[in-house]
């Protein structure tokens, strides 16, 4: 098996490919615990993660879209090895280095960072994302999407995996498919997160379907949709709009804890 993708919960996934092991947006709070979102706002977790932090394998890196309590929590801060590289925004990297994660790497949009190993390399590119409408965006932590390009030892790309990060559908995302017209797999952050009761700060089902149409990945795995009380848009909302858009054949739905095989240019849909 070349690799695998395991959905742990919220936006947390374990990606293994060509000998590398990456973790996305580590969120290991348990059901009933609260994630803190700044300005006195918090949200209660509704489901346990499928894997405990102490049961994770050794990690080559963490890919962190932004510094919010449902993406980087107190369990991750205490439980992760402080020598693990954390690839994230420049603001989050500064905070993490101050907290002892000395190998944190901050990327601006389109900047790249390469991990090298015996099985090849991973080129990580920071991509545009927009976490809130208008001026409110300045009040939330900066966020990036990421492209992970897994290359074999001969530097040929075998797998392009895109992580949307917490974003709304926005014109600045138009550049992603121009830069990366062939994306094998995408993890899309959904949920229709609402802050202050009405302010939408992540894509709902309708925006998510439009995002799939724009980014045009071969396969999509939805994440970040029902773990917290701030989510307003269910997975069924996404299913409905994906079907309306004629894109249902692109989507693979993973249960928490479920693992699918990753092969070159391919997510295996069934065991």
C-alpha positions as protocol buffer text, in pm:
chain_id: "A"
residue {
  index: 1
  type: UNK
  ca { x: 0 y: 0 z: 0 }
}
residue {
  index: 2
  type: UNK
  ca { x: 148 y: 335 z: -105 }
}
residue {
  index: 3
  type: UNK
  ca { x: -40 y: 533 z: 157 }
}
residue {
  index: 4
  type: UNK
  ca { x: -364 y: 609 z: 336 }
}
residue {
  index: 5
  type: UNK
  ca { x: -598 y: 882 z: 454 }
}
residue {
  index: 6
  type: UNK
  ca { x: -770 y: 849 z: 792 }
}
residue {
  index: 7
  type: UNK
  ca { x: -1042 y: 1092 z: 901 }
}
residue {
  index: 8
  type: UNK
  ca { x: -1009 y: 1153 z: 1277 }
}
residue {
  index: 9
  type: UNK
  ca { x: -1275 y: 1422 z: 1325 }
}
residue {
  index: 10
  type: UNK
  ca { x: -1345 y: 1791 z: 1259 }
}
residue {
  index: 11
  type: UNK
  ca { x: -1060 y: 1898 z: 1022 }
}
residue {
  index: 12
  type: UNK
  ca { x: -813 y: 1646 z: 1164 }
}
residue {
  index: 13
  type: UNK
  ca { x: -683 y: 1378 z: 928 }
}
residue {
  index: 14
  type: UNK
  ca { x: -382 y: 1149 z: 918 }
}
residue {
  index: 15
  type: UNK
  ca { x: -214 y: 1134 z: 578 }
}
residue {
  index: 16
  type: UNK
  ca { x: 48 y: 869 z: 501 }
}
residue {
  index: 17
  type: UNK
  ca { x: 223 y: 847 z: 166 }
}
residue {
  index: 18
  type: UNK
  ca { x: 566 y: 735 z: 41 }
}
residue {
  index: 19
  type: UNK
  ca { x: 693 y: 692 z: 397 }
}
residue {
  index: 20
  type: UNK
  ca { x: 572 y: 1034 z: 518 }
}
residue {
  index: 21
  type: UNK
  ca { x: 314 y: 1080 z: 793 }
}
residue {
  index: 22
  type: UNK
  ca { x: 133 y: 1415 z: 822 }
}
residue {
  index: 23
  type: UNK
  ca { x: -140 y: 1534 z: 1057 }
}
residue {
  index: 24
  type: UNK
  ca { x: -382 y: 1813 z: 966 }
}
residue {
  index: 25
  type: UNK
  ca { x: -538 y: 2068 z: 1204 }
}
residue {
  index: 26
  type: UNK
  ca { x: -493 y: 1872 z: 1530 }
}
residue {
  index: 27
  type: UNK
  ca { x: -812 y: 1884 z: 1738 }
}
residue {
  index: 28
  type: UNK
  ca { x: -831 y: 1622 z: 2013 }
}
residue {
  index: 29
  type: UNK
  ca { x: -1077 y: 1775 z: 2259 }
}
residue {
  index: 30
  type: UNK
  ca { x: -1341 y: 1529 z: 2377 }
}
residue {
  index: 31
  type: UNK
  ca { x: -1717 y: 1556 z: 2347 }
}
residue {
  index: 32
  type: UNK
  ca { x: -1849 y: 1820 z: 2586 }
}
residue {
  index: 33
  type: UNK
  ca { x: -1523 y: 2017 z: 2603 }
}
residue {
  index: 34
  type: UNK
  ca { x: -1512 y: 2370 z: 2467 }
}
residue {
  index: 35
  type: UNK
  ca { x: -1292 y: 2510 z: 2189 }
}
residue {
  index: 36
  type: UNK
  ca { x: -1203 y: 2877 z: 2231 }
}
residue {
  index: 37
  type: UNK
  ca { x: -1243 y: 3100 z: 1925 }
}
residue {
  index: 38
  type: UNK
  ca { x: -1132 y: 3440 z: 2057 }
}
residue {
  index: 39
  type: UNK
  ca { x: -1319 y: 3749 z: 2181 }
}
residue {
  index: 40
  type: UNK
  ca { x: -1482 y: 3540 z: 2454 }
}
residue {
  index: 41
  type: UNK
  ca { x: -1645 y: 3307 z: 2198 }
}
residue {
  index: 42
  type: UNK
  ca { x: -1633 y: 2932 z: 2238 }
}
residue {
  index: 43
  type: UNK
  ca { x: -1805 y: 2622 z: 2102 }
}
residue {
  index: 44
  type: UNK
  ca { x: -1883 y: 2287 z: 2262 }
}
residue {
  index: 45
  type: UNK
  ca { x: -1760 y: 1970 z: 2092 }
}
residue {
  index: 46
  type: UNK
  ca { x: -2038 y: 1726 z: 2002 }
}
residue {
  index: 47
  type: UNK
  ca { x: -1836 y: 1415 z: 1904 }
}
residue {
  index: 48
  type: UNK
  ca { x: -1517 y: 1249 z: 2023 }
}
residue {
  index: 49
  type: UNK
  ca { x: -1217 y: 1227 z: 1790 }
}
residue {
  index: 50
  type: UNK
  ca { x: -1169 y: 876 z: 1652 }
}
residue {
  index: 51
  type: UNK
  ca { x: -804 y: 859 z: 1765 }
}
residue {
  index: 52
  type: UNK
  ca { x: -649 y: 978 z: 2092 }
}
residue {
  index: 53
  type: UNK
  ca { x: -342 y: 1197 z: 2063 }
}
residue {
  index: 54
  type: UNK
  ca { x: -128 y: 943 z: 2249 }
}
residue {
  index: 55
  type: UNK
  ca { x: -216 y: 680 z: 1987 }
}
residue {
  index: 56
  type: UNK
  ca { x: -84 y: 880 z: 1691 }
}
residue {
  index: 57
  type: UNK
  ca { x: 216 y: 744 z: 1500 }
}
residue {
  index: 58
  type: UNK
  ca { x: 539 y: 944 z: 1476 }
}
residue {
  index: 59
  type: UNK
  ca { x: 474 y: 1253 z: 1262 }
}
residue {
  index: 60
  type: UNK
  ca { x: 694 y: 1412 z: 998 }
}
residue {
  index: 61
  type: UNK
  ca { x: 493 y: 1736 z: 1011 }
}
residue {
  index: 62
  type: UNK
  ca { x: 165 y: 1898 z: 1107 }
}
residue {
  index: 63
  type: UNK
  ca { x: -22 y: 2107 z: 849 }
}
residue {
  index: 64
  type: UNK
  ca { x: -219 y: 2374 z: 1037 }
}
residue {
  index: 65
  type: UNK
  ca { x: -455 y: 2601 z: 843 }
}
residue {
  index: 66
  type: UNK
  ca { x: -488 y: 2858 z: 1122 }
}
residue {
  index: 67
  type: UNK
  ca { x: -480 y: 2916 z: 1496 }
}
residue {
  index: 68
  type: UNK
  ca { x: -837 y: 2855 z: 1612 }
}
residue {
  index: 69
  type: UNK
  ca { x: -935 y: 2637 z: 1907 }
}
residue {
  index: 70
  type: UNK
  ca { x: -1108 y: 2375 z: 1691 }
}
residue {
  index: 71
  type: UNK
  ca { x: -794 y: 2332 z: 1477 }
}
residue {
  index: 72
  type: UNK
  ca { x: -518 y: 2365 z: 1737 }
}
residue {
  index: 73
  type: UNK
  ca { x: -630 y: 2296 z: 2093 }
}
residue {
  index: 74
  type: UNK
  ca { x: -480 y: 2261 z: 2439 }
}
residue {
  index: 75
  type: UNK
  ca { x: -457 y: 1882 z: 2398 }
}
residue {
  index: 76
  type: UNK
  ca { x: -242 y: 1926 z: 2085 }
}
residue {
  index: 77
  type: UNK
  ca { x: -28 y: 2188 z: 2257 }
}
residue {
  index: 78
  type: UNK
  ca { x: 44 y: 1953 z: 2547 }
}
residue {
  index: 79
  type: UNK
  ca { x: 57 y: 1622 z: 2360 }
}
residue {
  index: 80
  type: UNK
  ca { x: 248 y: 1678 z: 2035 }
}
residue {
  index: 81
  type: UNK
  ca { x: 625 y: 1642 z: 2013 }
}
residue {
  index: 82
  type: UNK
  ca { x: 769 y: 1994 z: 2019 }
}
residue {
  index: 83
  type: UNK
  ca { x: 1029 y: 1900 z: 1758 }
}
residue {
  index: 84
  type: UNK
  ca { x: 758 y: 1831 z: 1499 }
}
residue {
  index: 85
  type: UNK
  ca { x: 761 y: 2085 z: 1213 }
}
residue {
  index: 86
  type: UNK
  ca { x: 429 y: 2270 z: 1200 }
}
residue {
  index: 87
  type: UNK
  ca { x: 355 y: 2425 z: 862 }
}
residue {
  index: 88
  type: UNK
  ca { x: 110 y: 2712 z: 906 }
}
residue {
  index: 89
  type: UNK
  ca { x: 49 y: 3086 z: 871 }
}
residue {
  index: 90
  type: UNK
  ca { x: 322 y: 3332 z: 967 }
}
residue {
  index: 91
  type: UNK
  ca { x: 118 y: 3457 z: 1264 }
}
residue {
  index: 92
  type: UNK
  ca { x: 49 y: 3105 z: 1395 }
}
residue {
  index: 93
  type: UNK
  ca { x: 416 y: 3005 z: 1349 }
}
residue {
  index: 94
  type: UNK
  ca { x: 532 y: 3301 z: 1560 }
}
residue {
  index: 95
  type: UNK
  ca { x: 293 y: 3204 z: 1840 }
}
residue {
  index: 96
  type: UNK
  ca { x: 391 y: 2838 z: 1822 }
}
residue {
  index: 97
  type: UNK
  ca { x: 764 y: 2912 z: 1834 }
}
residue {
  index: 98
  type: UNK
  ca { x: 705 y: 3120 z: 2147 }
}
residue {
  index: 99
  type: UNK
  ca { x: 525 y: 2818 z: 2297 }
}
residue {
  index: 100
  type: UNK
  ca { x: 819 y: 2586 z: 2233 }
}
residue {
  index: 101
  type: UNK
  ca { x: 738 y: 2448 z: 1887 }
}
residue {
  index: 102
  type: UNK
  ca { x: 1070 y: 2578 z: 1755 }
}
residue {
  index: 103
  type: UNK
  ca { x: 1049 y: 2415 z: 1412 }
}
residue {
  index: 104
  type: UNK
  ca { x: 722 y: 2587 z: 1315 }
}
residue {
  index: 105
  type: UNK
  ca { x: 729 y: 2728 z: 961 }
}
residue {
  index: 106
  type: UNK
  ca { x: 513 y: 3023 z: 860 }
}
residue {
  index: 107
  type: UNK
  ca { x: 412 y: 3057 z: 496 }
}
residue {
  index: 108
  type: UNK
  ca { x: 257 y: 3351 z: 313 }
}
residue {
  index: 109
  type: UNK
  ca { x: 25 y: 3282 z: 16 }
}
residue {
  index: 110
  type: UNK
  ca { x: 206 y: 3088 z: -260 }
}
residue {
  index: 111
  type: UNK
  ca { x: 519 y: 3035 z: -50 }
}
residue {
  index: 112
  type: UNK
  ca { x: 650 y: 2679 z: -41 }
}
residue {
  index: 113
  type: UNK
  ca { x: 822 y: 2445 z: 202 }
}
residue {
  index: 114
  type: UNK
  ca { x: 975 y: 2110 z: 112 }
}
residue {
  index: 115
  type: UNK
  ca { x: 1004 y: 1798 z: 325 }
}
residue {
  index: 116
  type: UNK
  ca { x: 1252 y: 1538 z: 201 }
}
residue {
  index: 117
  type: UNK
  ca { x: 1275 y: 1169 z: 290 }
}
residue {
  index: 118
  type: UNK
  ca { x: 1394 y: 837 z: 156 }
}
residue {
  index: 119
  type: UNK
  ca { x: 1067 y: 779 z: -30 }
}
residue {
  index: 120
  type: UNK
  ca { x: 1078 y: 1114 z: -207 }
}
residue {
  index: 121
  type: UNK
  ca { x: 960 y: 1460 z: -104 }
}
residue {
  index: 122
  type: UNK
  ca { x: 655 y: 1672 z: -29 }
}
residue {
  index: 123
  type: UNK
  ca { x: 622 y: 2025 z: -161 }
}
residue {
  index: 124
  type: UNK
  ca { x: 379 y: 2220 z: 56 }
}
residue {
  index: 125
  type: UNK
  ca { x: 235 y: 2537 z: -100 }
}
residue {
  index: 126
  type: UNK
  ca { x: 30 y: 2791 z: 96 }
}
residue {
  index: 127
  type: UNK
  ca { x: -287 y: 2888 z: -90 }
}
residue {
  index: 128
  type: UNK
  ca { x: -540 y: 3172 z: -61 }
}
residue {
  index: 129
  type: UNK
  ca { x: -828 y: 3147 z: 185 }
}
residue {
  index: 130
  type: UNK
  ca { x: -1084 y: 3394 z: 324 }
}
residue {
  index: 131
  type: UNK
  ca { x: -1221 y: 3321 z: 671 }
}
residue {
  index: 132
  type: UNK
  ca { x: -1483 y: 3596 z: 697 }
}
residue {
  index: 133
  type: UNK
  ca { x: -1664 y: 3856 z: 488 }
}
residue {
  index: 134
  type: UNK
  ca { x: -1543 y: 4214 z: 456 }
}
residue {
  index: 135
  type: UNK
  ca { x: -1375 y: 4391 z: 744 }
}
residue {
  index: 136
  type: UNK
  ca { x: -1459 y: 4108 z: 986 }
}
residue {
  index: 137
  type: UNK
  ca { x: -1177 y: 3904 z: 828 }
}
residue {
  index: 138
  type: UNK
  ca { x: -925 y: 4125 z: 1012 }
}
residue {
  index: 139
  type: UNK
  ca { x: -1072 y: 4012 z: 1346 }
}
residue {
  index: 140
  type: UNK
  ca { x: -1011 y: 3640 z: 1282 }
}
residue {
  index: 141
  type: UNK
  ca { x: -676 y: 3461 z: 1266 }
}
residue {
  index: 142
  type: UNK
  ca { x: -516 y: 3454 z: 918 }
}
residue {
  index: 143
  type: UNK
  ca { x: -581 y: 3125 z: 736 }
}
residue {
  index: 144
  type: UNK
  ca { x: -420 y: 2938 z: 448 }
}
residue {
  index: 145
  type: UNK
  ca { x: -524 y: 2650 z: 230 }
}
residue {
  index: 146
  type: UNK
  ca { x: -246 y: 2411 z: 134 }
}
residue {
  index: 147
  type: UNK
  ca { x: -140 y: 2197 z: -159 }
}
residue {
  index: 148
  type: UNK
  ca { x: 61 y: 1886 z: -77 }
}
residue {
  index: 149
  type: UNK
  ca { x: 253 y: 1750 z: -376 }
}
residue {
  index: 150
  type: UNK
  ca { x: 399 y: 1408 z: -300 }
}
residue {
  index: 151
  type: UNK
  ca { x: 693 y: 1339 z: -530 }
}
residue {
  index: 152
  type: UNK
  ca { x: 877 y: 1013 z: -590 }
}
residue {
  index: 153
  type: UNK
  ca { x: 1259 y: 992 z: -560 }
}
residue {
  index: 154
  type: UNK
  ca { x: 1282 y: 1104 z: -925 }
}
residue {
  index: 155
  type: UNK
  ca { x: 1096 y: 1428 z: -838 }
}
residue {
  index: 156
  type: UNK
  ca { x: 781 y: 1337 z: -1032 }
}
residue {
  index: 157
  type: UNK
  ca { x: 454 y: 1434 z: -863 }
}
residue {
  index: 158
  type: UNK
  ca { x: 255 y: 1121 z: -777 }
}
residue {
  index: 159
  type: UNK
  ca { x: -25 y: 1276 z: -573 }
}
residue {
  index: 160
  type: UNK
  ca { x: -163 y: 1628 z: -535 }
}
residue {
  index: 161
  type: UNK
  ca { x: -371 y: 1669 z: -221 }
}
residue {
  index: 162
  type: UNK
  ca { x: -540 y: 2003 z: -150 }
}
residue {
  index: 163
  type: UNK
  ca { x: -671 y: 2112 z: 192 }
}
residue {
  index: 164
  type: UNK
  ca { x: -911 y: 2404 z: 167 }
}
residue {
  index: 165
  type: UNK
  ca { x: -862 y: 2539 z: 519 }
}
residue {
  index: 166
  type: UNK
  ca { x: -1144 y: 2739 z: 678 }
}
residue {
  index: 167
  type: UNK
  ca { x: -1251 y: 2960 z: 390 }
}
residue {
  index: 168
  type: UNK
  ca { x: -1553 y: 3109 z: 224 }
}
residue {
  index: 169
  type: UNK
  ca { x: -1600 y: 3093 z: -150 }
}
residue {
  index: 170
  type: UNK
  ca { x: -1418 y: 3401 z: -278 }
}
residue {
  index: 171
  type: UNK
  ca { x: -1264 y: 3537 z: -597 }
}
residue {
  index: 172
  type: UNK
  ca { x: -913 y: 3500 z: -458 }
}
residue {
  index: 173
  type: UNK
  ca { x: -961 y: 3120 z: -474 }
}
residue {
  index: 174
  type: UNK
  ca { x: -990 y: 3140 z: -855 }
}
residue {
  index: 175
  type: UNK
  ca { x: -610 y: 3132 z: -881 }
}
residue {
  index: 176
  type: UNK
  ca { x: -587 y: 2784 z: -726 }
}
residue {
  index: 177
  type: UNK
  ca { x: -717 y: 2579 z: -1023 }
}
residue {
  index: 178
  type: UNK
  ca { x: -517 y: 2800 z: -1262 }
}
residue {
  index: 179
  type: UNK
  ca { x: -197 y: 2715 z: -1073 }
}
residue {
  index: 180
  type: UNK
  ca { x: -297 y: 2353 z: -1006 }
}
residue {
  index: 181
  type: UNK
  ca { x: -530 y: 2233 z: -1284 }
}
residue {
  index: 182
  type: UNK
  ca { x: -490 y: 1865 z: -1186 }
}
residue {
  index: 183
  type: UNK
  ca { x: -575 y: 1795 z: -822 }
}
residue {
  index: 184
  type: UNK
  ca { x: -615 y: 1431 z: -722 }
}
residue {
  index: 185
  type: UNK
  ca { x: -781 y: 1471 z: -384 }
}
residue {
  index: 186
  type: UNK
  ca { x: -922 y: 1761 z: -182 }
}
residue {
  index: 187
  type: UNK
  ca { x: -1030 y: 1787 z: 181 }
}
residue {
  index: 188
  type: UNK
  ca { x: -1299 y: 2056 z: 197 }
}
residue {
  index: 189
  type: UNK
  ca { x: -1382 y: 2234 z: 523 }
}
residue {
  index: 190
  type: UNK
  ca { x: -1760 y: 2280 z: 544 }
}
residue {
  index: 191
  type: UNK
  ca { x: -2005 y: 2331 z: 830 }
}
residue {
  index: 192
  type: UNK
  ca { x: -2140 y: 2679 z: 763 }
}
residue {
  index: 193
  type: UNK
  ca { x: -1973 y: 2796 z: 1085 }
}
residue {
  index: 194
  type: UNK
  ca { x: -2163 y: 3089 z: 1234 }
}
residue {
  index: 195
  type: UNK
  ca { x: -2012 y: 3327 z: 1484 }
}
residue {
  index: 196
  type: UNK
  ca { x: -2224 y: 3567 z: 1690 }
}
residue {
  index: 197
  type: UNK
  ca { x: -2527 y: 3371 z: 1573 }
}
residue {
  index: 198
  type: UNK
  ca { x: -2534 y: 3490 z: 1213 }
}
residue {
  index: 199
  type: UNK
  ca { x: -2188 y: 3562 z: 1068 }
}
residue {
  index: 200
  type: UNK
  ca { x: -2090 y: 3287 z: 822 }
}
residue {
  index: 201
  type: UNK
  ca { x: -1715 y: 3213 z: 836 }
}
residue {
  index: 202
  type: UNK
  ca { x: -1684 y: 2871 z: 665 }
}
residue {
  index: 203
  type: UNK
  ca { x: -1859 y: 2731 z: 359 }
}
residue {
  index: 204
  type: UNK
  ca { x: -2209 y: 2590 z: 388 }
}
residue {
  index: 205
  type: UNK
  ca { x: -2332 y: 2310 z: 162 }
}
residue {
  index: 206
  type: UNK
  ca { x: -2417 y: 2540 z: -128 }
}
residue {
  index: 207
  type: UNK
  ca { x: -2080 y: 2717 z: -122 }
}
residue {
  index: 208
  type: UNK
  ca { x: -1905 y: 2382 z: -78 }
}
residue {
  index: 209
  type: UNK
  ca { x: -2062 y: 2246 z: -395 }
}
residue {
  index: 210
  type: UNK
  ca { x: -1959 y: 2560 z: -584 }
}
residue {
  index: 211
  type: UNK
  ca { x: -1608 y: 2520 z: -442 }
}
residue {
  index: 212
  type: UNK
  ca { x: -1586 y: 2163 z: -578 }
}
residue {
  index: 213
  type: UNK
  ca { x: -1699 y: 2292 z: -918 }
}
residue {
  index: 214
  type: UNK
  ca { x: -1432 y: 2566 z: -908 }
}
residue {
  index: 215
  type: UNK
  ca { x: -1136 y: 2366 z: -773 }
}
residue {
  index: 216
  type: UNK
  ca { x: -1228 y: 2059 z: -982 }
}
residue {
  index: 217
  type: UNK
  ca { x: -1049 y: 1783 z: -789 }
}
residue {
  index: 218
  type: UNK
  ca { x: -1084 y: 1421 z: -903 }
}
residue {
  index: 219
  type: UNK
  ca { x: -1204 y: 1322 z: -556 }
}
residue {
  index: 220
  type: UNK
  ca { x: -1335 y: 1524 z: -260 }
}
residue {
  index: 221
  type: UNK
  ca { x: -1360 y: 1425 z: 106 }
}
residue {
  index: 222
  type: UNK
  ca { x: -1576 y: 1663 z: 317 }
}
residue {
  index: 223
  type: UNK
  ca { x: -1456 y: 1738 z: 672 }
}
residue {
  index: 224
  type: UNK
  ca { x: -1533 y: 1997 z: 944 }
}
residue {
  index: 225
  type: UNK
  ca { x: -1914 y: 1980 z: 939 }
}
residue {
  index: 226
  type: UNK
  ca { x: -2074 y: 1844 z: 1257 }
}
residue {
  index: 227
  type: UNK
  ca { x: -1825 y: 1838 z: 1546 }
}
residue {
  index: 228
  type: UNK
  ca { x: -1920 y: 2173 z: 1705 }
}
residue {
  index: 229
  type: UNK
  ca { x: -2225 y: 2372 z: 1807 }
}
residue {
  index: 230
  type: UNK
  ca { x: -2123 y: 2666 z: 1582 }
}
residue {
  index: 231
  type: UNK
  ca { x: -2184 y: 2460 z: 1267 }
}
residue {
  index: 232
  type: UNK
  ca { x: -2511 y: 2548 z: 1093 }
}
residue {
  index: 233
  type: UNK
  ca { x: -2492 y: 2349 z: 767 }
}
residue {
  index: 234
  type: UNK
  ca { x: -2520 y: 1970 z: 780 }
}
residue {
  index: 235
  type: UNK
  ca { x: -2346 y: 1714 z: 561 }
}
residue {
  index: 236
  type: UNK
  ca { x: -2686 y: 1642 z: 405 }
}
residue {
  index: 237
  type: UNK
  ca { x: -2699 y: 2006 z: 292 }
}
residue {
  index: 238
  type: UNK
  ca { x: -2371 y: 1948 z: 106 }
}
residue {
  index: 239
  type: UNK
  ca { x: -2499 y: 1617 z: -38 }
}
residue {
  index: 240
  type: UNK
  ca { x: -2809 y: 1794 z: -171 }
}
residue {
  index: 241
  type: UNK
  ca { x: -2616 y: 2073 z: -344 }
}
residue {
  index: 242
  type: UNK
  ca { x: -2349 y: 1835 z: -477 }
}
residue {
  index: 243
  type: UNK
  ca { x: -2621 y: 1622 z: -635 }
}
residue {
  index: 244
  type: UNK
  ca { x: -2788 y: 1931 z: -784 }
}
residue {
  index: 245
  type: UNK
  ca { x: -2453 y: 2033 z: -935 }
}
residue {
  index: 246
  type: UNK
  ca { x: -2404 y: 1688 z: -1089 }
}
residue {
  index: 247
  type: UNK
  ca { x: -2083 y: 1630 z: -890 }
}
residue {
  index: 248
  type: UNK
  ca { x: -2189 y: 1342 z: -660 }
}
residue {
  index: 249
  type: UNK
  ca { x: -1951 y: 1096 z: -828 }
}
residue {
  index: 250
  type: UNK
  ca { x: -1653 y: 1301 z: -709 }
}
residue {
  index: 251
  type: UNK
  ca { x: -1730 y: 1278 z: -337 }
}
residue {
  index: 252
  type: UNK
  ca { x: -1614 y: 1013 z: -90 }
}
residue {
  index: 253
  type: UNK
  ca { x: -1776 y: 1032 z: 256 }
}
residue {
  index: 254
  type: UNK
  ca { x: -1561 y: 899 z: 541 }
}
residue {
  index: 255
  type: UNK
  ca { x: -1688 y: 812 z: 887 }
}
residue {
  index: 256
  type: UNK
  ca { x: -1475 y: 918 z: 1183 }
}
residue {
  index: 257
  type: UNK
  ca { x: -1190 y: 671 z: 1215 }
}
residue {
  index: 258
  type: UNK
  ca { x: -1236 y: 537 z: 860 }
}
residue {
  index: 259
  type: UNK
  ca { x: -925 y: 487 z: 647 }
}
residue {
  index: 260
  type: UNK
  ca { x: -897 y: 475 z: 269 }
}
residue {
  index: 261
  type: UNK
  ca { x: -599 y: 375 z: 63 }
}
residue {
  index: 262
  type: UNK
  ca { x: -401 y: 638 z: -127 }
}
residue {
  index: 263
  type: UNK
  ca { x: -234 y: 537 z: -453 }
}
residue {
  index: 264
  type: UNK
  ca { x: -65 y: 750 z: -720 }
}
residue {
  index: 265
  type: UNK
  ca { x: -319 y: 1006 z: -851 }
}
residue {
  index: 266
  type: UNK
  ca { x: -593 y: 818 z: -669 }
}
residue {
  index: 267
  type: UNK
  ca { x: -801 y: 773 z: -355 }
}
residue {
  index: 268
  type: UNK
  ca { x: -929 y: 417 z: -350 }
}
residue {
  index: 269
  type: UNK
  ca { x: -1304 y: 447 z: -305 }
}
residue {
  index: 270
  type: UNK
  ca { x: -1374 y: 104 z: -154 }
}
residue {
  index: 271
  type: UNK
  ca { x: -1173 y: -152 z: 36 }
}
